[in-house]
Amino acid sequence: MDSEPHPGKPHITYPCPWTYAIIGWDEEDLLLAIGEVVKGRVHKVQFSRKSPKGQYCSVHLELTVDSEDDRNEIFKTLKKNPKIRMVL
């Protein structure tokens, strides 16, 4: 097994704070979807912006992730939720 980091891949020391940008159609739906994913975990959600015509909105979710697997699992679970259009 290669213990050297992959070229171009940043070295991240866990646990660490992580922020996801989450885009959807309705802020309240986004908050509900996020709550389902992070239930029981300390987190912070902050409104980011709304599109000029009000079709989309985005929020930032910040929480501590324990490992790369934890970070990726949260990302995948958020992406699967039909109330969420995109996760960055």
PyMOL Python script that loads the backbone (N, CA, C, O; Angstrom):
from pymol import cmd

cmd.read_pdbstr("""\
ATOM      1  N   MET A   1       0.846  -1.182   0.000  1.00  0.00           N
ATOM      2  CA  MET A   1       0.000   0.000   0.000  1.00  0.00           C
ATOM      3  C   MET A   1       0.888   1.240   0.000  1.00  0.00           C
ATOM      4  O   MET A   1       1.858   1.299   0.755  1.00  0.00           O
ATOM      5  N   ASP A   2       0.583   2.201  -0.807  1.00  0.00           N
ATOM      6  CA  ASP A   2       1.356   3.423  -0.946  1.00  0.00           C
ATOM      7  C   ASP A   2       1.028   4.373   0.188  1.00  0.00           C
ATOM      8  O   ASP A   2      -0.118   4.800   0.329  1.00  0.00           O
ATOM      9  N   SER A   3       2.025   4.710   1.001  1.00  0.00           N
ATOM     10  CA  SER A   3       1.772   5.619   2.123  1.00  0.00           C
ATOM     11  C   SER A   3       2.028   7.076   1.744  1.00  0.00           C
ATOM     12  O   SER A   3       1.726   7.982   2.521  1.00  0.00           O
ATOM     13  N   GLU A   4       2.582   7.305   0.554  1.00  0.00           N
ATOM     14  CA  GLU A   4       2.822   8.662   0.079  1.00  0.00           C
ATOM     15  C   GLU A   4       1.523   9.266  -0.451  1.00  0.00           C
ATOM     16  O   GLU A   4       0.723   8.565  -1.069  1.00  0.00           O
ATOM     17  N   PRO A   5       1.308  10.569  -0.212  1.00  0.00           N
ATOM     18  CA  PRO A   5       0.106  11.201  -0.768  1.00  0.00           C
ATOM     19  C   PRO A   5       0.163  11.201  -2.291  1.00  0.00           C
ATOM     20  O   PRO A   5       1.241  11.248  -2.884  1.00  0.00           O
ATOM     21  N   HIS A   6      -0.998  11.149  -2.907  1.00  0.00           N
ATOM     22  CA  HIS A   6      -1.086  11.180  -4.362  1.00  0.00           C
ATOM     23  C   HIS A   6      -0.755  12.584  -4.856  1.00  0.00           C
ATOM     24  O   HIS A   6      -1.161  13.570  -4.241  1.00  0.00           O
ATOM     25  N   PRO A   7      -0.011  12.682  -5.975  1.00  0.00           N
ATOM     26  CA  PRO A   7       0.303  14.007  -6.506  1.00  0.00           C
ATOM     27  C   PRO A   7      -0.976  14.794  -6.806  1.00  0.00           C
ATOM     28  O   PRO A   7      -1.919  14.257  -7.387  1.00  0.00           O
ATOM     29  N   GLY A   8      -1.000  16.046  -6.413  1.00  0.00           N
ATOM     30  CA  GLY A   8      -2.157  16.898  -6.671  1.00  0.00           C
ATOM     31  C   GLY A   8      -3.264  16.767  -5.647  1.00  0.00           C
ATOM     32  O   GLY A   8      -4.198  17.568  -5.640  1.00  0.00           O
ATOM     33  N   LYS A   9      -3.177  15.772  -4.782  1.00  0.00           N
ATOM     34  CA  LYS A   9      -4.206  15.577  -3.760  1.00  0.00           C
ATOM     35  C   LYS A   9      -3.729  16.230  -2.464  1.00  0.00           C
ATOM     36  O   LYS A   9      -2.655  15.893  -1.966  1.00  0.00           O
ATOM     37  N   PRO A  10      -4.515  17.162  -1.911  1.00  0.00           N
ATOM     38  CA  PRO A  10      -4.056  17.848  -0.698  1.00  0.00           C
ATOM     39  C   PRO A  10      -4.020  16.901   0.496  1.00  0.00           C
ATOM     40  O   PRO A  10      -4.821  15.970   0.585  1.00  0.00           O
ATOM     41  N   HIS A  11      -3.106  17.139   1.391  1.00  0.00           N
ATOM     42  CA  HIS A  11      -3.042  16.374   2.637  1.00  0.00           C
ATOM     43  C   HIS A  11      -3.970  17.051   3.643  1.00  0.00           C
ATOM     44  O   HIS A  11      -3.820  18.237   3.937  1.00  0.00           O
ATOM     45  N   ILE A  12      -4.916  16.301   4.160  1.00  0.00           N
ATOM     46  CA  ILE A  12      -5.876  16.837   5.131  1.00  0.00           C
ATOM     47  C   ILE A  12      -5.702  16.074   6.430  1.00  0.00           C
ATOM     48  O   ILE A  12      -5.703  14.843   6.436  1.00  0.00           O
ATOM     49  N   THR A  13      -5.554  16.791   7.519  1.00  0.00           N
ATOM     50  CA  THR A  13      -5.433  16.169   8.832  1.00  0.00           C
ATOM     51  C   THR A  13      -6.810  16.149   9.485  1.00  0.00           C
ATOM     52  O   THR A  13      -7.442  17.192   9.656  1.00  0.00           O
ATOM     53  N   TYR A  14      -7.268  14.953   9.847  1.00  0.00           N
ATOM     54  CA  TYR A  14      -8.590  14.777  10.459  1.00  0.00           C
ATOM     55  C   TYR A  14      -8.428  14.547  11.946  1.00  0.00           C
ATOM     56  O   TYR A  14      -7.385  14.063  12.385  1.00  0.00           O
ATOM     57  N   PRO A  15      -9.452  14.889  12.740  1.00  0.00           N
ATOM     58  CA  PRO A  15     -10.672  15.600  12.362  1.00  0.00           C
ATOM     59  C   PRO A  15     -10.359  17.054  12.011  1.00  0.00           C
ATOM     60  O   PRO A  15      -9.363  17.622  12.457  1.00  0.00           O
ATOM     61  N   CYS A  16     -11.251  17.641  11.192  1.00  0.00           N
ATOM     62  CA  CYS A  16     -11.081  19.029  10.785  1.00  0.00           C
ATOM     63  C   CYS A  16     -12.441  19.625  10.418  1.00  0.00           C
ATOM     64  O   CYS A  16     -13.374  18.893  10.087  1.00  0.00           O
ATOM     65  N   PRO A  17     -12.550  20.951  10.477  1.00  0.00           N
ATOM     66  CA  PRO A  17     -13.796  21.581  10.033  1.00  0.00           C
ATOM     67  C   PRO A  17     -13.900  21.485   8.519  1.00  0.00           C
ATOM     68  O   PRO A  17     -12.897  21.584   7.813  1.00  0.00           O
ATOM     69  N   TRP A  18     -15.107  21.295   8.029  1.00  0.00           N
ATOM     70  CA  TRP A  18     -15.330  21.190   6.587  1.00  0.00           C
ATOM     71  C   TRP A  18     -16.587  21.955   6.232  1.00  0.00           C
ATOM     72  O   TRP A  18     -17.558  21.951   6.989  1.00  0.00           O
ATOM     73  N   THR A  19     -16.575  22.614   5.080  1.00  0.00           N
ATOM     74  CA  THR A  19     -17.742  23.371   4.629  1.00  0.00           C
ATOM     75  C   THR A  19     -18.215  22.832   3.293  1.00  0.00           C
ATOM     76  O   THR A  19     -17.431  22.663   2.360  1.00  0.00           O
ATOM     77  N   TYR A  20     -19.504  22.568   3.216  1.00  0.00           N
ATOM     78  CA  TYR A  20     -20.163  22.148   1.974  1.00  0.00           C
ATOM     79  C   TYR A  20     -21.038  23.302   1.506  1.00  0.00           C
ATOM     80  O   TYR A  20     -21.758  23.898   2.307  1.00  0.00           O
ATOM     81  N   ALA A  21     -20.983  23.619   0.228  1.00  0.00           N
ATOM     82  CA  ALA A  21     -21.928  24.570  -0.367  1.00  0.00           C
ATOM     83  C   ALA A  21     -23.058  23.725  -0.944  1.00  0.00           C
ATOM     84  O   ALA A  21     -22.815  22.809  -1.729  1.00  0.00           O
ATOM     85  N   ILE A  22     -24.278  24.030  -0.558  1.00  0.00           N
ATOM     86  CA  ILE A  22     -25.437  23.223  -0.942  1.00  0.00           C
ATOM     87  C   ILE A  22     -26.431  24.115  -1.665  1.00  0.00           C
ATOM     88  O   ILE A  22     -26.812  25.174  -1.166  1.00  0.00           O
ATOM     89  N   ILE A  23     -26.845  23.677  -2.843  1.00  0.00           N
ATOM     90  CA  ILE A  23     -27.743  24.455  -3.694  1.00  0.00           C
ATOM     91  C   ILE A  23     -29.043  23.687  -3.874  1.00  0.00           C
ATOM     92  O   ILE A  23     -29.040  22.475  -4.093  1.00  0.00           O
ATOM     93  N   GLY A  24     -30.153  24.409  -3.777  1.00  0.00           N
ATOM     94  CA  GLY A  24     -31.462  23.793  -3.957  1.00  0.00           C
ATOM     95  C   GLY A  24     -32.478  24.832  -4.384  1.00  0.00           C
ATOM     96  O   GLY A  24     -32.133  25.957  -4.746  1.00  0.00           O
ATOM     97  N   TRP A  25     -33.734  24.432  -4.335  1.00  0.00           N
ATOM     98  CA  TRP A  25     -34.805  25.309  -4.798  1.00  0.00           C
ATOM     99  C   TRP A  25     -35.400  26.132  -3.663  1.00  0.00           C
ATOM    100  O   TRP A  25     -35.869  27.248  -3.887  1.00  0.00           O
ATOM    101  N   ASP A  26     -35.385  25.596  -2.458  1.00  0.00           N
ATOM    102  CA  ASP A  26     -36.070  26.243  -1.338  1.00  0.00           C
ATOM    103  C   ASP A  26     -35.198  26.147  -0.086  1.00  0.00           C
ATOM    104  O   ASP A  26     -34.735  25.064   0.272  1.00  0.00           O
ATOM    105  N   GLU A  27     -34.980  27.270   0.569  1.00  0.00           N
ATOM    106  CA  GLU A  27     -34.100  27.286   1.744  1.00  0.00           C
ATOM    107  C   GLU A  27     -34.617  26.375   2.857  1.00  0.00           C
ATOM    108  O   GLU A  27     -33.835  25.657   3.481  1.00  0.00           O
ATOM    109  N   GLU A  28     -35.902  26.398   3.107  1.00  0.00           N
ATOM    110  CA  GLU A  28     -36.451  25.560   4.174  1.00  0.00           C
ATOM    111  C   GLU A  28     -36.278  24.074   3.862  1.00  0.00           C
ATOM    112  O   GLU A  28     -35.977  23.286   4.759  1.00  0.00           O
ATOM    113  N   ASP A  29     -36.465  23.684   2.600  1.00  0.00           N
ATOM    114  CA  ASP A  29     -36.235  22.290   2.202  1.00  0.00           C
ATOM    115  C   ASP A  29     -34.770  21.907   2.393  1.00  0.00           C
ATOM    116  O   ASP A  29     -34.466  20.792   2.818  1.00  0.00           O
ATOM    117  N   LEU A  30     -33.864  22.834   2.078  1.00  0.00           N
ATOM    118  CA  LEU A  30     -32.444  22.554   2.274  1.00  0.00           C
ATOM    119  C   LEU A  30     -32.140  22.325   3.747  1.00  0.00           C
ATOM    120  O   LEU A  30     -31.399  21.408   4.100  1.00  0.00           O
ATOM    121  N   LEU A  31     -32.710  23.153   4.597  1.00  0.00           N
ATOM    122  CA  LEU A  31     -32.478  23.011   6.036  1.00  0.00           C
ATOM    123  C   LEU A  31     -33.005  21.676   6.551  1.00  0.00           C
ATOM    124  O   LEU A  31     -32.363  21.034   7.383  1.00  0.00           O
ATOM    125  N   LEU A  32     -34.163  21.256   6.067  1.00  0.00           N
ATOM    126  CA  LEU A  32     -34.721  19.962   6.468  1.00  0.00           C
ATOM    127  C   LEU A  32     -33.842  18.814   5.990  1.00  0.00           C
ATOM    128  O   LEU A  32     -33.579  17.876   6.743  1.00  0.00           O
ATOM    129  N   ALA A  33     -33.390  18.884   4.745  1.00  0.00           N
ATOM    130  CA  ALA A  33     -32.539  17.832   4.181  1.00  0.00           C
ATOM    131  C   ALA A  33     -31.215  17.741   4.944  1.00  0.00           C
ATOM    132  O   ALA A  33     -30.749  16.648   5.263  1.00  0.00           O
ATOM    133  N   ILE A  34     -30.625  18.881   5.227  1.00  0.00           N
ATOM    134  CA  ILE A  34     -29.364  18.900   5.980  1.00  0.00           C
ATOM    135  C   ILE A  34     -29.570  18.308   7.364  1.00  0.00           C
ATOM    136  O   ILE A  34     -28.742  17.530   7.837  1.00  0.00           O
ATOM    137  N   GLY A  35     -30.672  18.671   8.017  1.00  0.00           N
ATOM    138  CA  GLY A  35     -30.972  18.145   9.343  1.00  0.00           C
ATOM    139  C   GLY A  35     -31.073  16.635   9.367  1.00  0.00           C
ATOM    140  O   GLY A  35     -30.661  16.001  10.339  1.00  0.00           O
ATOM    141  N   GLU A  36     -31.619  16.045   8.303  1.00  0.00           N
ATOM    142  CA  GLU A  36     -31.721  14.589   8.212  1.00  0.00           C
ATOM    143  C   GLU A  36     -30.338  13.946   8.129  1.00  0.00           C
ATOM    144  O   GLU A  36     -30.118  12.874   8.693  1.00  0.00           O
ATOM    145  N   VAL A  37     -29.426  14.583   7.442  1.00  0.00           N
ATOM    146  CA  VAL A  37     -28.092  14.018   7.219  1.00  0.00           C
ATOM    147  C   VAL A  37     -27.193  14.177   8.441  1.00  0.00           C
ATOM    148  O   VAL A  37     -26.460  13.252   8.791  1.00  0.00           O
ATOM    149  N   VAL A  38     -27.240  15.330   9.092  1.00  0.00           N
ATOM    150  CA  VAL A  38     -26.298  15.612  10.181  1.00  0.00           C
ATOM    151  C   VAL A  38     -26.926  15.473  11.566  1.00  0.00           C
ATOM    152  O   VAL A  38     -26.362  15.961  12.545  1.00  0.00           O
ATOM    153  N   LYS A  39     -28.055  14.831  11.663  1.00  0.00           N
ATOM    154  CA  LYS A  39     -28.752  14.723  12.952  1.00  0.00           C
ATOM    155  C   LYS A  39     -27.791  14.222  14.047  1.00  0.00           C
ATOM    156  O   LYS A  39     -27.069  13.240  13.880  1.00  0.00           O
ATOM    157  N   GLY A  40     -27.825  14.942  15.157  1.00  0.00           N
ATOM    158  CA  GLY A  40     -26.991  14.579  16.292  1.00  0.00           C
ATOM    159  C   GLY A  40     -25.568  15.119  16.231  1.00  0.00           C
ATOM    160  O   GLY A  40     -24.807  14.947  17.184  1.00  0.00           O
ATOM    161  N   ARG A  41     -25.197  15.764  15.140  1.00  0.00           N
ATOM    162  CA  ARG A  41     -23.845  16.316  15.019  1.00  0.00           C
ATOM    163  C   ARG A  41     -23.906  17.836  15.155  1.00  0.00           C
ATOM    164  O   ARG A  41     -24.847  18.476  14.684  1.00  0.00           O
ATOM    165  N   VAL A  42     -22.902  18.393  15.796  1.00  0.00           N
ATOM    166  CA  VAL A  42     -22.807  19.847  15.910  1.00  0.00           C
ATOM    167  C   VAL A  42     -22.490  20.389  14.520  1.00  0.00           C
ATOM    168  O   VAL A  42     -21.542  19.942  13.874  1.00  0.00           O
ATOM    169  N   HIS A  43     -23.284  21.348  14.067  1.00  0.00           N
ATOM    170  CA  HIS A  43     -23.082  21.924  12.744  1.00  0.00           C
ATOM    171  C   HIS A  43     -23.614  23.349  12.704  1.00  0.00           C
ATOM    172  O   HIS A  43     -24.349  23.788  13.589  1.00  0.00           O
ATOM    173  N   LYS A  44     -23.224  24.051  11.662  1.00  0.00           N
ATOM    174  CA  LYS A  44     -23.673  25.420  11.466  1.00  0.00           C
ATOM    175  C   LYS A  44     -24.116  25.553  10.009  1.00  0.00           C
ATOM    176  O   LYS A  44     -23.404  25.129   9.098  1.00  0.00           O
ATOM    177  N   VAL A  45     -25.286  26.140   9.795  1.00  0.00           N
ATOM    178  CA  VAL A  45     -25.785  26.388   8.444  1.00  0.00           C
ATOM    179  C   VAL A  45     -25.954  27.890   8.289  1.00  0.00           C
ATOM    180  O   VAL A  45     -26.550  28.559   9.133  1.00  0.00           O
ATOM    181  N   GLN A  46     -25.420  28.399   7.201  1.00  0.00           N
ATOM    182  CA  GLN A  46     -25.500  29.838   6.954  1.00  0.00           C
ATOM    183  C   GLN A  46     -26.032  30.063   5.542  1.00  0.00           C
ATOM    184  O   GLN A  46     -25.533  29.477   4.581  1.00  0.00           O
ATOM    185  N   PHE A  47     -27.051  30.918   5.425  1.00  0.00           N
ATOM    186  CA  PHE A  47     -27.578  31.276   4.115  1.00  0.00           C
ATOM    187  C   PHE A  47     -26.476  31.937   3.308  1.00  0.00           C
ATOM    188  O   PHE A  47     -25.722  32.759   3.829  1.00  0.00           O
ATOM    189  N   SER A  48     -26.384  31.578   2.034  1.00  0.00           N
ATOM    190  CA  SER A  48     -25.346  32.152   1.180  1.00  0.00           C
ATOM    191  C   SER A  48     -25.938  33.148   0.193  1.00  0.00           C
ATOM    192  O   SER A  48     -25.622  34.337   0.237  1.00  0.00           O
ATOM    193  N   ARG A  49     -26.807  32.656  -0.706  1.00  0.00           N
ATOM    194  CA  ARG A  49     -27.412  33.578  -1.676  1.00  0.00           C
ATOM    195  C   ARG A  49     -28.636  32.964  -2.334  1.00  0.00           C
ATOM    196  O   ARG A  49     -28.907  31.769  -2.219  1.00  0.00           O
ATOM    197  N   LYS A  50     -29.361  33.825  -3.024  1.00  0.00           N
ATOM    198  CA  LYS A  50     -30.546  33.421  -3.788  1.00  0.00           C
ATOM    199  C   LYS A  50     -30.337  33.931  -5.206  1.00  0.00           C
ATOM    200  O   LYS A  50     -29.811  35.026  -5.404  1.00  0.00           O
ATOM    201  N   SER A  51     -30.746  33.140  -6.193  1.00  0.00           N
ATOM    202  CA  SER A  51     -30.585  33.573  -7.578  1.00  0.00           C
ATOM    203  C   SER A  51     -31.452  34.808  -7.834  1.00  0.00           C
ATOM    204  O   SER A  51     -32.448  35.018  -7.142  1.00  0.00           O
ATOM    205  N   PRO A  52     -31.077  35.628  -8.826  1.00  0.00           N
ATOM    206  CA  PRO A  52     -31.829  36.865  -9.088  1.00  0.00           C
ATOM    207  C   PRO A  52     -33.330  36.652  -9.300  1.00  0.00           C
ATOM    208  O   PRO A  52     -34.135  37.485  -8.884  1.00  0.00           O
ATOM    209  N   LYS A  53     -33.708  35.559  -9.935  1.00  0.00           N
ATOM    210  CA  LYS A  53     -35.130  35.283 -10.169  1.00  0.00           C
ATOM    211  C   LYS A  53     -35.750  34.426  -9.065  1.00  0.00           C
ATOM    212  O   LYS A  53     -36.930  34.083  -9.135  1.00  0.00           O
ATOM    213  N   GLY A  54     -34.960  34.080  -8.048  1.00  0.00           N
ATOM    214  CA  GLY A  54     -35.478  33.314  -6.922  1.00  0.00           C
ATOM    215  C   GLY A  54     -35.673  31.839  -7.202  1.00  0.00           C
ATOM    216  O   GLY A  54     -36.353  31.155  -6.438  1.00  0.00           O
ATOM    217  N   GLN A  55     -35.096  31.332  -8.277  1.00  0.00           N
ATOM    218  CA  GLN A  55     -35.278  29.920  -8.621  1.00  0.00           C
ATOM    219  C   GLN A  55     -34.413  28.991  -7.778  1.00  0.00           C
ATOM    220  O   GLN A  55     -34.799  27.851  -7.520  1.00  0.00           O
ATOM    221  N   TYR A  56     -33.242  29.469  -7.344  1.00  0.00           N
ATOM    222  CA  TYR A  56     -32.318  28.659  -6.569  1.00  0.00           C
ATOM    223  C   TYR A  56     -31.819  29.447  -5.372  1.00  0.00           C
ATOM    224  O   TYR A  56     -31.811  30.678  -5.371  1.00  0.00           O
ATOM    225  N   CYS A  57     -31.403  28.709  -4.355  1.00  0.00           N
ATOM    226  CA  CYS A  57     -30.746  29.338  -3.225  1.00  0.00           C
ATOM    227  C   CYS A  57     -29.614  28.426  -2.779  1.00  0.00           C
ATOM    228  O   CYS A  57     -29.582  27.242  -3.113  1.00  0.00           O
ATOM    229  N   SER A  58     -28.693  28.994  -2.026  1.00  0.00           N
ATOM    230  CA  SER A  58     -27.590  28.179  -1.542  1.00  0.00           C
ATOM    231  C   SER A  58     -27.315  28.491  -0.080  1.00  0.00           C
ATOM    232  O   SER A  58     -27.545  29.603   0.395  1.00  0.00           O
ATOM    233  N   VAL A  59     -26.819  27.489   0.612  1.00  0.00           N
ATOM    234  CA  VAL A  59     -26.418  27.613   2.008  1.00  0.00           C
ATOM    235  C   VAL A  59     -25.057  26.953   2.164  1.00  0.00           C
ATOM    236  O   VAL A  59     -24.650  26.138   1.336  1.00  0.00           O
ATOM    237  N   HIS A  60     -24.367  27.311   3.223  1.00  0.00           N
ATOM    238  CA  HIS A  60     -23.112  26.669   3.570  1.00  0.00           C
ATOM    239  C   HIS A  60     -23.332  25.865   4.841  1.00  0.00           C
ATOM    240  O   HIS A  60     -23.861  26.370   5.831  1.00  0.00           O
ATOM    241  N   LEU A  61     -22.919  24.613   4.796  1.00  0.00           N
ATOM    242  CA  LEU A  61     -22.971  23.729   5.957  1.00  0.00           C
ATOM    243  C   LEU A  61     -21.555  23.543   6.456  1.00  0.00           C
ATOM    244  O   LEU A  61     -20.677  23.117   5.706  1.00  0.00           O
ATOM    245  N   GLU A  62     -21.330  23.862   7.725  1.00  0.00           N
ATOM    246  CA  GLU A  62     -20.012  23.660   8.320  1.00  0.00           C
ATOM    247  C   GLU A  62     -20.137  22.693   9.490  1.00  0.00           C
ATOM    248  O   GLU A  62     -21.006  22.851  10.347  1.00  0.00           O
ATOM    249  N   LEU A  63     -19.263  21.692   9.518  1.00  0.00           N
ATOM    250  CA  LEU A  63     -19.210  20.751  10.615  1.00  0.00           C
ATOM    251  C   LEU A  63     -17.832  20.118  10.648  1.00  0.00           C
ATOM    252  O   LEU A  63     -17.047  20.279   9.713  1.00  0.00           O
ATOM    253  N   THR A  64     -17.539  19.410  11.707  1.00  0.00           N
ATOM    254  CA  THR A  64     -16.264  18.708  11.822  1.00  0.00           C
ATOM    255  C   THR A  64     -16.428  17.317  11.237  1.00  0.00           C
ATOM    256  O   THR A  64     -17.346  16.579  11.595  1.00  0.00           O
ATOM    257  N   VAL A  65     -15.519  16.971  10.326  1.00  0.00           N
ATOM    258  CA  VAL A  65     -15.508  15.622   9.752  1.00  0.00           C
ATOM    259  C   VAL A  65     -14.365  14.850  10.393  1.00  0.00           C
ATOM    260  O   VAL A  65     -13.293  15.401  10.644  1.00  0.00           O
ATOM    261  N   ASP A  66     -14.605  13.567  10.656  1.00  0.00           N
ATOM    262  CA  ASP A  66     -13.650  12.744  11.392  1.00  0.00           C
ATOM    263  C   ASP A  66     -12.628  12.050  10.505  1.00  0.00           C
ATOM    264  O   ASP A  66     -11.553  11.668  10.967  1.00  0.00           O
ATOM    265  N   SER A  67     -12.966  11.888   9.219  1.00  0.00           N
ATOM    266  CA  SER A  67     -12.087  11.162   8.306  1.00  0.00           C
ATOM    267  C   SER A  67     -12.493  11.470   6.873  1.00  0.00           C
ATOM    268  O   SER A  67     -13.527  12.094   6.631  1.00  0.00           O
ATOM    269  N   GLU A  68     -11.680  11.032   5.931  1.00  0.00           N
ATOM    270  CA  GLU A  68     -12.037  11.205   4.527  1.00  0.00           C
ATOM    271  C   GLU A  68     -13.316  10.444   4.207  1.00  0.00           C
ATOM    272  O   GLU A  68     -14.166  10.936   3.464  1.00  0.00           O
ATOM    273  N   ASP A  69     -13.454   9.243   4.768  1.00  0.00           N
ATOM    274  CA  ASP A  69     -14.676   8.460   4.547  1.00  0.00           C
ATOM    275  C   ASP A  69     -15.897   9.191   5.082  1.00  0.00           C
ATOM    276  O   ASP A  69     -16.938   9.220   4.425  1.00  0.00           O
ATOM    277  N   ASP A  70     -15.782   9.784   6.271  1.00  0.00           N
ATOM    278  CA  ASP A  70     -16.881  10.549   6.861  1.00  0.00           C
ATOM    279  C   ASP A  70     -17.247  11.724   5.955  1.00  0.00           C
ATOM    280  O   ASP A  70     -18.421  11.950   5.664  1.00  0.00           O
ATOM    281  N   ARG A  71     -16.236  12.468   5.513  1.00  0.00           N
ATOM    282  CA  ARG A  71     -16.463  13.628   4.632  1.00  0.00           C
ATOM    283  C   ARG A  71     -17.146  13.207   3.338  1.00  0.00           C
ATOM    284  O   ARG A  71     -18.097  13.854   2.899  1.00  0.00           O
ATOM    285  N   ASN A  72     -16.671  12.131   2.727  1.00  0.00           N
ATOM    286  CA  ASN A  72     -17.253  11.661   1.469  1.00  0.00           C
ATOM    287  C   ASN A  72     -18.666  11.105   1.656  1.00  0.00           C
ATOM    288  O   ASN A  72     -19.521  11.284   0.788  1.00  0.00           O
ATOM    289  N   GLU A  73     -18.912  10.441   2.767  1.00  0.00           N
ATOM    290  CA  GLU A  73     -20.240   9.872   3.027  1.00  0.00           C
ATOM    291  C   GLU A  73     -21.273  10.985   3.203  1.00  0.00           C
ATOM    292  O   GLU A  73     -22.387  10.879   2.689  1.00  0.00           O
ATOM    293  N   ILE A  74     -20.920  12.042   3.917  1.00  0.00           N
ATOM    294  CA  ILE A  74     -21.833  13.180   4.070  1.00  0.00           C
ATOM    295  C   ILE A  74     -22.134  13.779   2.709  1.00  0.00           C
ATOM    296  O   ILE A  74     -23.288  14.066   2.393  1.00  0.00           O
ATOM    297  N   PHE A  75     -21.094  13.971   1.899  1.00  0.00           N
ATOM    298  CA  PHE A  75     -21.254  14.516   0.549  1.00  0.00           C
ATOM    299  C   PHE A  75     -22.220  13.655  -0.277  1.00  0.00           C
ATOM    300  O   PHE A  75     -23.153  14.177  -0.888  1.00  0.00           O
ATOM    301  N   LYS A  76     -21.992  12.343  -0.290  1.00  0.00           N
ATOM    302  CA  LYS A  76     -22.842  11.430  -1.072  1.00  0.00           C
ATOM    303  C   LYS A  76     -24.283  11.432  -0.584  1.00  0.00           C
ATOM    304  O   LYS A  76     -25.217  11.422  -1.385  1.00  0.00           O
ATOM    305  N   THR A  77     -24.459  11.446   0.733  1.00  0.00           N
ATOM    306  CA  THR A  77     -25.810  11.424   1.297  1.00  0.00           C
ATOM    307  C   THR A  77     -26.555  12.719   0.972  1.00  0.00           C
ATOM    308  O   THR A  77     -27.743  12.686   0.648  1.00  0.00           O
ATOM    309  N   LEU A  78     -25.869  13.848   1.058  1.00  0.00           N
ATOM    310  CA  LEU A  78     -26.494  15.116   0.685  1.00  0.00           C
ATOM    311  C   LEU A  78     -26.895  15.101  -0.791  1.00  0.00           C
ATOM    312  O   LEU A  78     -28.001  15.517  -1.137  1.00  0.00           O
ATOM    313  N   LYS A  79     -26.005  14.626  -1.657  1.00  0.00           N
ATOM    314  CA  LYS A  79     -26.277  14.604  -3.100  1.00  0.00           C
ATOM    315  C   LYS A  79     -27.484  13.744  -3.464  1.00  0.00           C
ATOM    316  O   LYS A  79     -28.177  14.035  -4.438  1.00  0.00           O
ATOM    317  N   LYS A  80     -27.741  12.696  -2.697  1.00  0.00           N
ATOM    318  CA  LYS A  80     -28.850  11.782  -2.986  1.00  0.00           C
ATOM    319  C   LYS A  80     -30.216  12.372  -2.663  1.00  0.00           C
ATOM    320  O   LYS A  80     -31.234  11.899  -3.168  1.00  0.00           O
ATOM    321  N   ASN A  81     -30.241  13.401  -1.826  1.00  0.00           N
ATOM    322  CA  ASN A  81     -31.514  13.952  -1.366  1.00  0.00           C
ATOM    323  C   ASN A  81     -32.180  14.734  -2.506  1.00  0.00           C
ATOM    324  O   ASN A  81     -31.561  15.629  -3.081  1.00  0.00           O
ATOM    325  N   PRO A  82     -33.438  14.403  -2.838  1.00  0.00           N
ATOM    326  CA  PRO A  82     -34.129  15.084  -3.949  1.00  0.00           C
ATOM    327  C   PRO A  82     -34.384  16.585  -3.710  1.00  0.00           C
ATOM    328  O   PRO A  82     -34.665  17.317  -4.659  1.00  0.00           O
ATOM    329  N   LYS A  83     -34.288  17.043  -2.462  1.00  0.00           N
ATOM    330  CA  LYS A  83     -34.486  18.469  -2.176  1.00  0.00           C
ATOM    331  C   LYS A  83     -33.222  19.281  -2.481  1.00  0.00           C
ATOM    332  O   LYS A  83     -33.246  20.512  -2.484  1.00  0.00           O
ATOM    333  N   ILE A  84     -32.126  18.573  -2.737  1.00  0.00           N
ATOM    334  CA  ILE A  84     -30.841  19.218  -2.987  1.00  0.00           C
ATOM    335  C   ILE A  84     -30.481  19.055  -4.459  1.00  0.00           C
ATOM    336  O   ILE A  84     -30.479  17.946  -4.992  1.00  0.00           O
ATOM    337  N   ARG A  85     -30.182  20.160  -5.096  1.00  0.00           N
ATOM    338  CA  ARG A  85     -29.811  20.133  -6.514  1.00  0.00           C
ATOM    339  C   ARG A  85     -28.330  19.842  -6.712  1.00  0.00           C
ATOM    340  O   ARG A  85     -27.961  19.086  -7.611  1.00  0.00           O
ATOM    341  N   MET A  86     -27.475  20.439  -5.876  1.00  0.00           N
ATOM    342  CA  MET A  86     -26.041  20.291  -6.065  1.00  0.00           C
ATOM    343  C   MET A  86     -25.310  20.485  -4.737  1.00  0.00           C
ATOM    344  O   MET A  86     -25.744  21.256  -3.881  1.00  0.00           O
ATOM    345  N   VAL A  87     -24.185  19.767  -4.581  1.00  0.00           N
ATOM    346  CA  VAL A  87     -23.340  19.909  -3.400  1.00  0.00           C
ATOM    347  C   VAL A  87     -21.914  20.159  -3.891  1.00  0.00           C
ATOM    348  O   VAL A  87     -21.401  19.438  -4.747  1.00  0.00           O
ATOM    349  N   LEU A  88     -21.298  21.175  -3.341  1.00  0.00           N
ATOM    350  CA  LEU A  88     -19.903  21.491  -3.707  1.00  0.00           C
ATOM    351  C   LEU A  88     -19.036  21.423  -2.464  1.00  0.00           C
ATOM    352  O   LEU A  88     -17.829  21.653  -2.540  1.00  0.00           O
TER     353      LEU A  88
END
""", "prot")
cmd.dss("prot")
cmd.show_as("cartoon", "prot")
cmd.util.cbc("prot")
cmd.orient("prot")
